Amino acid sequence: MFTDLLSTKIGNSAGFRLPAEFYQEHPQFANADGWIEVLSPDTAILRIVPQLDDAEDSVLMRLFLDFAMTEALKNNTLQPYTIKMSEAARKLIADVELADESSEDGDRSP
């Protein structure tokens, strides 16, 4: 889902405003912090980080997501995930069976 950002004046600064519908559909982003990362002269990504209850998990997840985002954005090689990619992935795992992980003796071998 894409949401239009509305440019607005905030005090002596300029900013972007999200419509109320965005927060109705995604309440986890209300009162969240965020930032904008410029990818190229005409492209930027807005990242909104919701406040999480567990501070330790939040820090670890944020560090992981920051690393993943940095790696994904290197050399501008980020590509959209397509239906064709999804179908190829489904074919790769179509015949995979998971072993029962709840064996009584703790042995997880197949």
Phi and psi in degrees as GROMACS dihedral restraints (atoms count N, CA, C in turn):
[ dihedral_restraints ]
;  ai    aj    ak    al  type     phi  dphi    fc
    3     4     5     6     1  -108.5    20    10
    4     5     6     7     1   139.2    20    10
    6     7     8     9     1  -121.8    20    10
    7     8     9    10     1   133.4    20    10
    9    10    11    12     1   -72.6    20    10
   10    11    12    13     1   134.3    20    10
   12    13    14    15     1   -93.5    20    10
   13    14    15    16     1   137.2    20    10
   15    16    17    18     1  -103.8    20    10
   16    17    18    19     1   122.5    20    10
   18    19    20    21     1   -73.5    20    10
   19    20    21    22     1   136.1    20    10
   21    22    23    24     1  -150.2    20    10
   22    23    24    25     1   160.0    20    10
   24    25    26    27     1   -91.5    20    10
   25    26    27    28     1   129.9    20    10
   27    28    29    30     1  -123.4    20    10
   28    29    30    31     1   101.8    20    10
   30    31    32    33     1    62.1    20    10
   31    32    33    34     1  -125.1    20    10
   33    34    35    36     1   -92.6    20    10
   34    35    36    37     1     2.4    20    10
   36    37    38    39     1  -110.1    20    10
   37    38    39    40     1   169.6    20    10
   39    40    41    42     1  -108.8    20    10
   40    41    42    43     1   153.3    20    10
   42    43    44    45     1  -156.6    20    10
   43    44    45    46     1  -179.1    20    10
   45    46    47    48     1  -116.6    20    10
   46    47    48    49     1   144.9    20    10
   48    49    50    51     1  -122.2    20    10
   49    50    51    52     1   134.0    20    10
   51    52    53    54     1   -94.4    20    10
   52    53    54    55     1   143.4    20    10
   54    55    56    57     1   -67.8    20    10
   55    56    57    58     1   154.9    20    10
   57    58    59    60     1   -57.4    20    10
   58    59    60    61     1   -32.6    20    10
   60    61    62    63     1   -60.2    20    10
   61    62    63    64     1   -33.0    20    10
   63    64    65    66     1   -60.3    20    10
   64    65    66    67     1   -46.5    20    10
   66    67    68    69     1   -72.8    20    10
   67    68    69    70     1   -26.2    20    10
   69    70    71    72     1   -68.8    20    10
   70    71    72    73     1   -39.3    20    10
   72    73    74    75     1   -79.5    20    10
   73    74    75    76     1   -26.0    20    10
   75    76    77    78     1  -134.1    20    10
   76    77    78    79     1    70.0    20    10
   78    79    80    81     1   -63.4    20    10
   79    80    81    82     1   -19.1    20    10
   81    82    83    84     1   -64.9    20    10
   82    83    84    85     1   -17.4    20    10
   84    85    86    87     1   -94.4    20    10
   85    86    87    88     1    -3.2    20    10
   87    88    89    90     1   -64.2    20    10
   88    89    90    91     1   131.4    20    10
   90    91    92    93     1    61.8    20    10
   91    92    93    94     1    23.6    20    10
   93    94    95    96     1   -88.5    20    10
   94    95    96    97     1   156.4    20    10
   96    97    98    99     1   -88.5    20    10
   97    98    99   100     1   163.4    20    10
   99   100   101   102     1  -168.5    20    10
  100   101   102   103     1  -178.9    20    10
  102   103   104   105     1  -157.0    20    10
  103   104   105   106     1   167.6    20    10
  105   106   107   108     1  -116.1    20    10
  106   107   108   109     1   131.9    20    10
  108   109   110   111     1  -112.6    20    10
  109   110   111   112     1   123.1    20    10
  111   112   113   114     1   -82.5    20    10
  112   113   114   115     1   124.8    20    10
  114   115   116   117     1   -95.2    20    10
  115   116   117   118     1   -36.3    20    10
  117   118   119   120     1  -156.1    20    10
  118   119   120   121     1   175.4    20    10
  120   121   122   123     1   -55.9    20    10
  121   122   123   124     1   -24.8    20    10
  123   124   125   126     1  -123.7    20    10
  124   125   126   127     1    17.8    20    10
  126   127   128   129     1  -140.7    20    10
  127   128   129   130     1   135.2    20    10
  129   130   131   132     1  -143.5    20    10
  130   131   132   133     1   156.4    20    10
  132   133   134   135     1  -114.8    20    10
  133   134   135   136     1   132.5    20    10
  135   136   137   138     1   -95.7    20    10
  136   137   138   139     1   126.1    20    10
  138   139   140   141     1  -118.8    20    10
  139   140   141   142     1   120.5    20    10
  141   142   143   144     1  -111.6    20    10
  142   143   144   145     1   126.1    20    10
  144   145   146   147     1  -110.0    20    10
  145   146   147   148     1   111.1    20    10
  147   148   149   150     1   -68.6    20    10
  148   149   150   151     1   153.4    20    10
  150   151   152   153     1   -76.3    20    10
  151   152   153   154     1   126.9    20    10
  153   154   155   156     1  -106.2    20    10
  154   155   156   157     1   156.1    20    10
  156   157   158   159     1   -72.9    20    10
  157   158   159   160     1   -44.6    20    10
  159   160   161   162     1   -89.8    20    10
  160   161   162   163     1   105.4    20    10
  162   163   164   165     1   -61.6    20    10
  163   164   165   166     1   -41.1    20    10
  165   166   167   168     1   -65.6    20    10
  166   167   168   169     1   -47.0    20    10
  168   169   170   171     1   -62.0    20    10
  169   170   171   172     1   -37.2    20    10
  171   172   173   174     1   -62.2    20    10
  172   173   174   175     1   -45.4    20    10
  174   175   176   177     1   -64.2    20    10
  175   176   177   178     1   -46.2    20    10
  177   178   179   180     1   -63.5    20    10
  178   179   180   181     1   -43.3    20    10
  180   181   182   183     1   -65.3    20    10
  181   182   183   184     1   -41.9    20    10
  183   184   185   186     1   -63.1    20    10
  184   185   186   187     1   -42.3    20    10
  186   187   188   189     1   -61.8    20    10
  187   188   189   190     1   -44.0    20    10
  189   190   191   192     1   -63.4    20    10
  190   191   192   193     1   -46.4    20    10
  192   193   194   195     1   -66.1    20    10
  193   194   195   196     1   -36.5    20    10
  195   196   197   198     1   -62.9    20    10
  196   197   198   199     1   -43.6    20    10
  198   199   200   201     1   -62.7    20    10
  199   200   201   202     1   -47.5    20    10
  201   202   203   204     1   -61.9    20    10
  202   203   204   205     1   -41.1    20    10
  204   205   206   207     1   -65.3    20    10
  205   206   207   208     1   -43.7    20    10
  207   208   209   210     1   -60.6    20    10
  208   209   210   211     1   -45.6    20    10
  210   211   212   213     1   -64.4    20    10
  211   212   213   214     1   -41.6    20    10
  213   214   215   216     1   -66.2    20    10
  214   215   216   217     1   -31.5    20    10
  216   217   218   219     1   -90.6    20    10
  217   218   219   220     1    -6.1    20    10
  219   220   221   222     1   -60.0    20    10
  220   221   222   223     1   137.7    20    10
  222   223   224   225     1    57.7    20    10
  223   224   225   226     1    19.2    20    10
  225   226   227   228     1    51.8    20    10
  226   227   228   229     1    42.2    20    10
  228   229   230   231     1  -102.7    20    10
  229   230   231   232     1     8.4    20    10
  231   232   233   234     1   -64.4    20    10
  232   233   234   235     1   130.9    20    10
  234   235   236   237     1  -127.5    20    10
  235   236   237   238     1   148.8    20    10
  237   238   239   240     1   -68.9    20    10
  238   239   240   241     1   145.9    20    10
  240   241   242   243     1   -79.7    20    10
  241   242   243   244     1   118.7    20    10
  243   244   245   246     1  -100.5    20    10
  244   245   246   247     1   167.3    20    10
  246   247   248   249     1   -61.9    20    10
  247   248   249   250     1   -38.6    20    10
  249   250   251   252     1   -60.8    20    10
  250   251   252   253     1   -42.6    20    10
  252   253   254   255     1   -63.1    20    10
  253   254   255   256     1   -41.8    20    10
  255   256   257   258     1   -62.6    20    10
  256   257   258   259     1   -43.7    20    10
  258   259   260   261     1   -63.8    20    10
  259   260   261   262     1   -39.8    20    10
  261   262   263   264     1   -63.7    20    10
  262   263   264   265     1   -41.1    20    10
  264   265   266   267     1   -65.1    20    10
  265   266   267   268     1   -41.8    20    10
  267   268   269   270     1   -63.0    20    10
  268   269   270   271     1   -38.1    20    10
  270   271   272   273     1   -64.7    20    10
  271   272   273   274     1   -37.3    20    10
  273   274   275   276     1   -63.7    20    10
  274   275   276   277     1   -35.3    20    10
  276   277   278   279     1  -106.4    20    10
  277   278   279   280     1     9.1    20    10
  279   280   281   282     1   -57.8    20    10
  280   281   282   283     1   -42.4    20    10
  282   283   284   285     1  -100.8    20    10
  283   284   285   286     1    11.8    20    10
  285   286   287   288     1   -79.4    20    10
  286   287   288   289     1   130.8    20    10
  288   289   290   291     1  -117.4    20    10
  289   290   291   292     1   135.7    20    10
  291   292   293   294     1   -90.5    20    10
  292   293   294   295     1   137.2    20    10
  294   295   296   297     1   -74.6    20    10
  295   296   297   298     1   152.9    20    10
  297   298   299   300     1   -68.8    20    10
  298   299   300   301     1   118.6    20    10
  300   301   302   303     1   -85.1    20    10
  301   302   303   304     1    -2.1    20    10
  303   304   305   306     1  -106.5    20    10
  304   305   306   307     1    43.4    20    10
  306   307   308   309     1   -70.5    20    10
  307   308   309   310     1   149.1    20    10
  309   310   311   312     1   -68.0    20    10
  310   311   312   313     1   -35.9    20    10
  312   313   314   315     1   -89.3    20    10
  313   314   315   316     1     3.3    20    10
  315   316   317   318     1    81.1    20    10
  316   317   318   319     1    -0.8    20    10
  318   319   320   321     1   -76.6    20    10
  319   320   321   322     1   123.8    20    10
  321   322   323   324     1  -105.1    20    10
  322   323   324   325     1    14.4    20    10
  324   325   326   327     1   -75.4    20    10
  325   326   327   328     1   149.8    20    10
